[in-house]
């Protein structure tokens, strides 16, 4: 272009010889004899007439025109420069870390064409071991949240970083000059680099103090450990090593401390097989029916004011058995039971675990003493490897608020904390906040705190940012960006990494990525000995997402180094006194555990407990829901529509109350209409704060108590969350320097006269005498023949009884290659619902909103059925001679006092004789050769006949066009371009009028098969995982090829606990379930056994079969 | 001429019945002007139809989520109303075909309007079945179309497909049969018409009928052939509709008794609807001489028989549920009677089983008012029957976790009202432009079965 060089085709051109010049002017290099050709007479004999020519001409034009008329015109914009690592259609996976100040999880992020679309667990993490919870699955959608702000705000108006940086810099200097103090208020920070950033900031502004405060505080445990062991830390717990687990008010599977980690551990002790016929025994004392309580083998409903007494009485009972001395305590009606619990604990010294959810120092001190008596330290409880995920210090927070009230705080920077929303009303944070000179928030949206801040400097979403984490001593992990910041606009707007912002204000212009690298090279790299160069170490750490810096000596050294995470209130020098714990018993082992003489003796603690334990008329428990948590992701529609595992309510918080209490105490509330999902509201008043919420009857709720979930009632979180439920953080109380989530006396008034519409996904709560979840107890399971506890279904064929598996109404489908199937272990499943959200994300399941859930139109492809036991059983009704109508009416009512709870994940059962397939008039649902029941969406006309004929009711119909109908604009993320980015491009978004259902993640099956084919290998078992089986933190779902006898699923199906749901219908499902086994006490089994035939042993097997048959005929 | 026993009650009343008089009586509503009552009723029906049409437009535009059905109750008012209308459409063909084969002369006064009712009722039913799908614009996929429409074929195992064939066949045969009968009557009106436009229209409608013996002989032959064709259809249509339920595995649907039970129920409701309409018609159009108390009584007798059949079927279902020992089946029936929808079950029992038994009393079955009221009661009962079968079976089936409740929205209520409006609009128009009684057929029995000729015959015998 710019060049003036000239090239010649040859010497002729250069020389410009005349022959060449002439030749160049000829169009054709050679002479073409056109005239001669036309003169050829034979041409006249050809049959191509003018008509033929016109025909061809017309056809060509028409064809060309038609070919150009393709509609709709889809524009695919190719990469101008294709990034090396992105191949369209192929997913990239990145290891990363999730930590939002509450939940820690090591994760893998799936990106497609540069967009993160799915979170999976990182199996390399020794802490979470590949488990993910519902909240973390949902966090990918929070990235594409329209509620996020797209740039900094100054004085409630959009601004630019330049202005903000300048103004804040000036104001900070002014504040320092005036002698005002600067405070950074954050939730727990487990990132050592971030702590370093804060340290840098403090060195620039020495008047700065960093205050850590958690929305839901665990300060009580930390302080109690400071009391007991002089270590202000949270210990690590090993539920997997515990044979007996006692939890007092700790929902460790749902919300307490580290539920993913604990679920992984817990499910290990609950899994059974032919080889392993023993499991842990789990006792739960609690007020609300928590997820953990619903999984307990034995549960005691106690008031929250009794938690302390339960713990002290348990201590006394354990002390009695181990030769310790008792302390003064009050009596409880369940003392006899507590003694049995103590017996079980002492029988498993060193293999037991007692945990307590109370945020009360005295109670936790007694719990520590129990674990000490049981010799659990160093075995199931580990203070040597403390967990850093909860560092909130209530005292510091309270004194900060006081400082603010006095006007002593010149500047307050809030990072990853929303105290205006999460602090108790009694603290008066909001009034105090107004008195702060400079208010800066790093919130990603104009939330409750940021709304009143002078400056909002939005942080990146965690999927857009670099970070590191030190969740536990010796454990490090990295967070890496999986997408460039969505709101990085030109002209100095967009979001900015909070750490970089802080560094900038501290005068350091470095980016956080290199900052972390620098920190790691000087702090983390030296702690390990595996990699020689830092580059090597960094790349491996980033690839794996997690690093464990040695064990034993290495870990000790590491611990010494990451002291940044040890709470400031701990005394650095500890006078260690080595004692021997767990003496006497046969399991006792001498383990060196550093135990300091407790400053608060057990007797003193017990005294403090009995002093503060005031029983109230109605006591209140504030709890975190498994889906909603502390509400920081409240604007996530997947979580709002996620049914609570226990109550099955979506889109709301509510007052849980025992149905008997509703009847006895509040007559108007008893009108709760289960089927219409209409509840009356009540006013709950605590210390002048009144909250009006609907009352939901919750079986198992301790009498005289109510429970309300935290995390609702957001303002400013976004259009999904705002106005859903009520905020009850305000009801929390500050007692003895810690924030208490139980209130011993509240006023409940049912005189509101208002009605509230609830949206539950399940309105019937019992199995109605049907064997839907099969269940037995451990003793029966391990000692009796299989026919006793998992009776095979017999059907009459001709004149013989044969197992149902042998009768076949239809010819079997041919399954020459693979035959996909699943086995679901009902003993391992804890009902947490992580699979539900995982499936939402994987399969683009639409969100339909509260109104549609109320109309029973939720679209979840997998649901977790939750049943309660009922006081009325078929056997009992027969014995009492109850009429059939009364019998069924009473069976509909769950046991109110302390029901047994059953969880059962149900998705499409991929029946081999699928009733949906035969009835579809257009063959839109049919059977694949590898055993899948598949939907052809674009063939579906929408008769809904298949849904009617499905005995499992797993088919979901697109009643509306959820992604375009304005009715769903507020709830369905796919309604806007931002939210649509989360859609999985491998799964079609269904149009209205079409039936959909679980496809067994057919896109993953196809991908796995193709990968094996490309690698010229046989498909390995486990290479394909469905979204639900992969996500299950309890490993309850096993997916695989049933035709492969070596596969895990084929082996599980052979297990004697296997049964099929509704086998009697004869649809031959591909999903099988493993019978639930409860580890019941002997006396409970006796009760249980009354309704079973007496059985001796193997030799009487035949006889029992006969008896069972007779029973069956009677029932 | 075929002579009838003198003790038989005459089928045509009045002392002055002549061939001409019949023509005059039946042509009167067509040639004269409608009174204000006709306009009033037509206005109401038209308003209802338009309201329904608006509702249809709304849910076609937004999706059938505008109805109340849900994940568990996939069919509700849509299929209830479909089966109800199809049931109503049963009497017409039964009267015209089966009774023709049995040479029941009393059918002649009522068959024309009964057949019209059949046609309109099937059209209403078709509206539900066409529009109950999620994507009604693709309903044509239910036909086994040639491969140009795609390589997928329909599923011949599906009862819904059988429905498509059964209903469309029934509709087309009924329509042809009805039209066949109308041809000579159209010719009569054509011959009487004075306005050129009317002449032209009726000329086209009457297919050039000349009234020659050959025309009559062909007319008779085709009628007989079509009657033979329609007779099995009377039984097939509702049997096949019942198979939508009977072949499924839903407790309360999976019942082999359904085909005969549905046919009996259909005739039951069809006759009730014919009664409702004819009682109004004879009064408004002044046809008391042709549609007599005797006709009403005959039809009431059919109602007693079919109503009792239906009652026996209900009890059989209950017994079989008990006797089968199948837990789900037992609960389904217990739930019908005592569950949250008990009122629909007991409504059905009262209206369908108890109320028709009142017709055992001659006084009641010959009372026009009582018949009119009971005919409506029976149709309400039959609506409840379909509601009970569809909604109460579905709302509590195998897994209690999915049990739900169902309540209709005003959109689907509007849709139902709209079809009722459509039905009456059609019927009222029919009564104004078509001969509502098959006059040519009626004239065949004037000599044998009219009151006047009875008297003449009697006098002749005395002489």
Interface residues (C-beta under 8 A of the other chain):
Chain A: X675 X676 X762 X763 X764 X765 X766 X767 X768 X769 X770 X772 X852 X855 X856 X857 X858 X863 X865 X866 X867 X884 X885 X888 X889 X904 X906 X915 X918 X919 X920 X921 X922 X923 X939 X940 X941 X942 X943 X944 X945 X947 X948 X949 X951 X952 X953 X955 X956 X957 X958 X959 X960 X961 X965 X991 X992 X993 X994 X995 X1062 X1065 X1067 X1113 X1115
Chain B: X62 X63 X64 X65 X68 X69 X70 X71 X72 X73 X74 X75 X132 X133 X134 X135 X138 X139 X141 X142 X152 X153 X154 X155 X157 X158 X159 X160 X161 X164 X244 X247 X248 X249 X250 X325 X327 X328 X331 X334 X335 X338 X340 X394 X396 X397 X398 X399 X400 X401 X402 X403 X404 X405
